Every structure is written in structure tokens, then in C-alpha cells.
Amino acid sequence: MNTFERLDASLSLPEDERMLLASVQALARDQFAPRAEHYDRSAEFPWDNVRAINALGLNAMFIPEAYGGAPLSYSAYLACVREISKACAATGIIWATNFHGIKPVISFGSEEQKARLLPRVAAGGLVSLVITEASAGSDATGMKTRFEPQGEDIVVNGSKIFITSGDAADLLLVFGKWSEIADAKGAISALVVEKGTPGLSVLRTEDKLGLRASSTAALSFDNCRVPRANLLGKPGDGLKILLASLNKSRPSVAAHALGIARAAFEDAIAYINERRQSGRRIIEFQGIQFMLADLASELALCERWLWHVGALVDAGEDDIGIEASMLKLRASDLAMRMATEAVQLYGGYGYCKDYRVERLMRDAKITQIWEGTNQIHRQLIGRSFMRKT
């Protein structure tokens, strides 16, 4: 058993969760990995993979039992994100986003909202988290989408960009500003918009560098009339809901990044154990061994921190913002470095689409950008140690 096999075995999961994880690993290995190249080249939404995920009932793992789910631990969810992403990073983020989008409804929704919306997700519905605008990226308080109450409805006007699964999702958790509240932060509110609502339209889907099979949409809301019953919490509760959502979504973005990193590492190790230069296997060169030592050590530490953060959430700890930022920062930086070094180790072959490492390098880049750029996370982490004067 090597270092990483021991690390995986050290994850403390009950037997039912280990069995599910084994099923996910088999599904990812046997179905998602072989399809990944096709979906990357074609940029088609991977509906075959989504159907396979739904056949396994994976959405049920984060939905309470009372609403048709079969809840498992957050650590098990992170492990599944990593395994799916290792095989197909686009599919990994599509499924992870379901949790990102529906968790606020679970945590902050009314009983009526939960009873109406959660069974749809447990049965396999797709969910999208709708935050980013042209004027509001890492600083979400700059959003301009407007929620105007009109009787029993809320009229939504505005536009959103870079929305994962925005064109495919059945439910969209949209953040905007309540028209009757003047304060920029205090006006932020959250609203569930259902697919097909008049006034909601997809302007375009982006042609991206990586994660090409995961659709990224620009959305328009033009006098989009939504029942007030779909408002999450009260007007002005949105910032609280948003921050709680990001604390849970950032660790899964890290798990996504670590799936890419593990794939790149394993591909590189396999290649340099076989490829020869100057009569020796590439792995026999001391400079290469030093590089591997650094990469392997960083990967082991990041994965261990992933399980630490997962355990904090499972223990009921809510104040994990800094731990989540540390995890997202280091995991995504490592994914980019690992994939880049894998391409380097492959030499000219690594620059060709015949080998997976080329795709992994493209897929890794976004993990340093979304869910708050890594520059923002460095600022958040550093600022956390400032003493109040």
C-alpha cells in the first residue's frame, strides 16, 4: 500500500458510505473516464453521465430523508466529488453544483419550500447557483439584479454571467437586491427561480478553455415574475445565505481540484516509469525525483486538510470560512502546478490532445478563479490574523 492508498484508507467512513464511494469509483472509472475526451472535444453537456449519477441516486446523499433523500456525511460527498472529478472534471463540477445550489434551501428554506423543491432534487433534478454579474465577481455585493415585490410575486430584472449549468438546471438559486432596501449589502436576497419561468432566458453559453462539457451560461431576467413563496428567508437575508453557501461550496471546489491533481499525478507517475531518455527511465533522474517529492508531499497535505475540513462540517462546526479558504487556495494552486508539471514530464506528447494531461491542465485553471479568486482567499486568510484595535 503506497502513501496515497494509506491516506485514502484513513478516511473514516461508515460501511454504507464506503460501499457508495466504491460504486462511485467504479462508475467514474468505467463510464466517465472513457467518455471524458469526447465530451471535452465536443463541448456537449454530459447527459449520459448525469443519467448514470441519477441511476445511482447520488443526489439523495445531500437531501434530508423527510424529503426523499438518503443523507450521508459531508466527507462522503467530498470524496465522491474528488472521484468523479478525477475521471471527468466537467461532470464533477456539474454534480457538485447541485449541492452548492440546494444546500441553502435545506438550511434556510421554509417547510413548504423544502417539501416542494427538495424531492425534485433528490429524484435527480439539476440546480444552479446564480451569483456572478459583470459588475460583481469575487465581490458579490456589487450585484445589480433587482428584486421588486409586486403583490404575491417578485419581479426580477437583471443579468448574470458565468453560471454553471445555468441553461440546464431545473432550479436556479438567484441572488439579487431587494428594491425596497437601500443598503447595498443589506438588500441582497435569495430567490428560487424555476426553469421555464417567463422572462428567464439564456443569452449564450461560453466557449471555454477547460471544463468544456460543463455548460457556463449568461442569463437574462426581463420582468421575470416569480411567486413570493420562492423567496428564501426574508428580504435582506441574502448575504447571510450566500456566505453560508460559499463556506460549504469552497471545500467541494477543493475536492474537485484535488481530483484533477490526483489524475495528473497518477498519469505522470505511470509515464515516467516507462519513458526512457539517455538509457534511463525518466523517474531515475534525481531532478525528477526532487520534483515528485515536492508534488507528492503537497498533495498528501492538501488531501489530509480536505478530510479535516470535512470532519469539521460533519461535527456541526459552522465557522469554517478560513479553513475553507486555506483548502480552496492550496488545492487549486496545486492542481494547476501538478497538471502543468505533468505536461512538462510528458514533453512534447503532453502538449497534444492524445494524452489526458493536456486536458487536465486546461481543466485545472478555473479552480484558481471561481468561488473567489485565490488572491481574494489570500487576503481573507491574512486579514483573519489582524488584531482588533
N, C-alpha and C positions, 0 to 999 in steps of 0.2 A: 504494500500500500504506500503510494507516494504522499508527499506533503499535502497536495490538494485533495486527494481521496480521503486522507485523515481529517482534513478540515471540513469536507462535506459530511463525513460520518459524525462529526462532533455536533452538528446541528441537532438540537434536542426537539424532536417532533414525535407526537404520539403515533401509534401504529397506523391509524386510519389516514393520517396526513402523509406518512411515509409512503403508503400504498398509492395515494393520489399522486404524489410527486413522481413516483416511479411510472405511473401511467402517462403523466405529462412528459417525462423524459423520453418515453418510448414514442409518443405521438410526435414530439418535436424532431426526434432523430429520424423516424421512418417516413414522416409525411412533410413536415415543414421544411426541413433542411433540403430535401431533394427539389422542392418547388421554389426555393428562395431565389435562385438565379433567374428563373423565368419571370417571376414577379418583379424582380429588380429591373430587368431589361424592358419589360412591357409596361411597367408602372400601373398594372391593373390592381384594383383592390382585391385582396386575397380572400374572396368569399369562401373558397374551399376550406381554407384554414379556419375561418370564423365558424363555418358549419361543423367542423371537426371539434372545435373548442366547445360549441354548444352541445354536441352529442355527448361529450364527456361531462357536461353540466358544470363547467368551471365558474360561470358567473354566480352560481349559487353559493360559492365559498365566501363571498363577502355580503350576502343578504341574510338578514335575520330569519330564523326558522318560521316565525309567525307570518312571514310574507312570502313563503315558498322557497326559502333558501336552506342551505345546509352549512352554516358558518364554520369556518376554520380559522386558524390563527393568522395574524398579520405576517408572521415569519414564514408560514407556509405560502402565503400569497407572494412574498418577495422571492422565495425560492422558485416558484412557478414562473414569475416574470423573468428571472435570470435564465431558466432553462429554455423558455420559448424564444427569448431574445438571442440566446446563443445560436439557435438554429435559424431563426429568421427575425432580425431586429424589427422589421416593419410590423410583423404580426405581434411581436412582443409589446410594442407601444400601443397598438390598437386595443389589445386586451387590457393592458394596464390602465388605459384611459377610461375604461368602463368604471373601474374603482374610483379613479380621480373624480369623475363626474357624479357618481351616485352617492359617494360617502357623505357629502354634505346633506343630502336628503335624509339619509339614515340618522345623522347626528342632530340635525336641526329641523327636520320636517315635522309637520303635524301628523296625527294618527291617520287622518283622512288622506293626506298626501302619500304617506307610506303605503297604505292599503291599496291605493290606486296606481302608484307608479312602480313600487319595488317588485311586484310579481312579474311585470313586463321585463325587467332586467334579469331576474332570476331565470326566466324562460329563454334568455339569450339575446335580449334587446341590446343595442349599442347606445352608448352615452357619450356625450362630448362636453368638455369643459370650455366655456366660451368667455375668454377674458380679454385677450390682446387686441389692441387697436393701433392704428397708425401713430397715434399720439400717446399711446400707453403700452409700453412693453414691460420691462422689469419694474417700472414704477406704475403699477396698475391704477393709482389714484388719479392719473391723468386721463382716464377714460371719459368719453363724451356721449356714449349711448344713453339715451334718455328714456326713463320710465314715467309715463304720465297717467295718473289714476283717472278713470272715467267711469263712474258708477261701479258696476261689478266687474269691470275689465281694467286692464292696464295696457296702454298703447305704447309700443316700443318703436323708437326711431334711432337709427344709427348704423354703424357698420363695424365688423370685426375682421381681423386677418389672422393667418397662421393657426387656424383652428383644426386640430387633429380630429379626423372622422367627421368634420362638420357637414359634409354632404351626405354621409351615410347614416348618421346617428338617428335613432328613434326619439331620443330625448336630449335636449340641449340645456345645460345649466348656464344661463346667461347672466353676466354681471353688468349692471348699468347704474345710472344715478337717478334717484327719485326727484322728480321735478319740483316738489314742494319743500325740499330741504336744501338750504343754500350752501352749507358747509361741504367742501369738496370730498373730504373723507367720510363725513357723517351721512352723505347722501347715497353712498354705494349700497346697492341692494341686489338680491339674487332672485332669479325668476326661472322656472322651468318652462321652456318652450317646446312644444311637441312638433315632430316632423309633419310637414304638410300644412302648418298654420298659414293662412293667407297673409301676405306681406313679408314672409320669410323667403328669401331667395339666395341661391348660391351664385355668386358673381363669377367665380373661377376656382379651379384647383391648381396648386402650384406645381411647376416642373422643377423638381428639387435635385440637389446633389446626391443625397442619400435618402434612406428610408422611402424609396420611391413608390413602394406599394401601399404605404400608409398615406391616405389622402390628407392633404392640408388645404383647407378651403378658406376663401374670403366670403363672408356672409353679409347680406344687407337686410335690415329691418325697416320696412317702409309702412308706417302706420299698422304695424303688426299687432293685432288685438288678441290679448291673452287673458284668460279668466284670472281674476284676482286670487282665486283659490290656488293658483300655481306660484304665488309669492312665497318664498322661503323665509320663515320668520316674519319680522316686522320691517317696514321701510327703514333703511339705515343700518340693518343688521349685516349688510353685505361684506364689510371689511373684516368683521369677526369671522364670518363664514369662510371668506377667501383665505385668510391666514391659517385657519384650522385645516382647510383643504390642502394648502401647499405643504404644511408640515407632514402630511401623510403621503402626498404625491412625490415629494423630493426623494425620499428613500426608494421609492419604486423606480424613479428615473435612474438612481444609482444602481439598482439591481439590473436595469436594462443595460446600462453602460458596462457593468461587470460581466454580463452575458457576452457582449461584444468582445471585451478584453480577454475573457477565458477562451473564446473561439479563436482569436488571433494568436494567443499564446500556444494553444494546442496545435494549431496549424503550423506555426513557426518551428516548434519543437520537432514535429514529425518531419518537416522538410530538411532541417539542418542535421538531423540524424542520418539522412540518406544522401543528401547532396555532398559531392566531394569537390574540393579545389586543392591543387598542388599535392595531390596524392593523399589528402586527409579529409575526413568528414568536417564540415564547417563547424560543428559543435566542439571539435577538438582544439580550436584556436582559443588561446587564453582571452583575447579581447572579447570574443563572442561569449565566453563563459562569464566574464565580468558583467556584460550587458544582461545576460539571463538572470544572474544573481540579483541584480537591482530590480528587474521587472518582476521576478517571482516573489521577491520579498514584499514589494509594494502590493502585488495582487493578493498575497496572503493576508496582509494587514488590512487592506480595504474590505476583503470579504469577511474578515472577522468583525470589523466595525459594522458591516451590514447586519450581521446577526445580533450584534449588541443593540443596535437601534431597533431592530425588530422585537427583541426581547423587552425593551423599554415600553414600546407600544402595547405589547401583549400584557404587560404588567399594569397597564392603566395610566402610564405617565403621559400627560398631555403636553408638558413644556419641553418639547424636544427640538425646538427650532434651530438651535445652534448645532446640536448633534446632527440634525438632518442636513444642514448647510455644509458641515465638515464632510459628511459622507458624499453628498452630491458633488462637491468640489473635487475631492480626491479621486473618486471613482471615475468621473468624466474625464479629468485630466489624464488619468491612467489609461482609459480606453483609447484616447487619441494617441497617446505615446506608444501604447502596446501595438495598435494597428499600424502605426507609421513604421515602427521598428520591424514588424513582421514583413511589411512590404520591402524594407531595406534588406532583410535577411534573404528574401526570395530573389533579390537582384532584379534584373530586367523582367523576369517572369511575374514578379509581384505587381508590376505596372500594367499587366494585361488582365483582361476580364475573365480569362480562363481559370484564374485562381481566386478563391474566396477572399483572400486578404485585401485585394483591391476594393471589393465592396465593403468590407469591414471598416477600412479607413474612411470611406465616404460616409458610412452609417454613423461612425463614432463622433464626427464633428459636432452634430447638433446637440449632443449631450452636454457640451460645454456652454451652450447658448440658451436652451429653453429652461423653463422653471427657474428663471433668474440666471443671468449670465454669471460666470464664475468670478468676474470682477465684483459683482454685487455681493456674492457669497463671501468673498474675502473681506469685504467691507463689513458685512454683518458679523462675521466671526471676530474680526479685530475690535469692532466697536463694543462687543459684548463684555470686554475686559476693562472698559473705561469706568473709573470710579465716579460716582456722583459727587459733585462739589456743592 
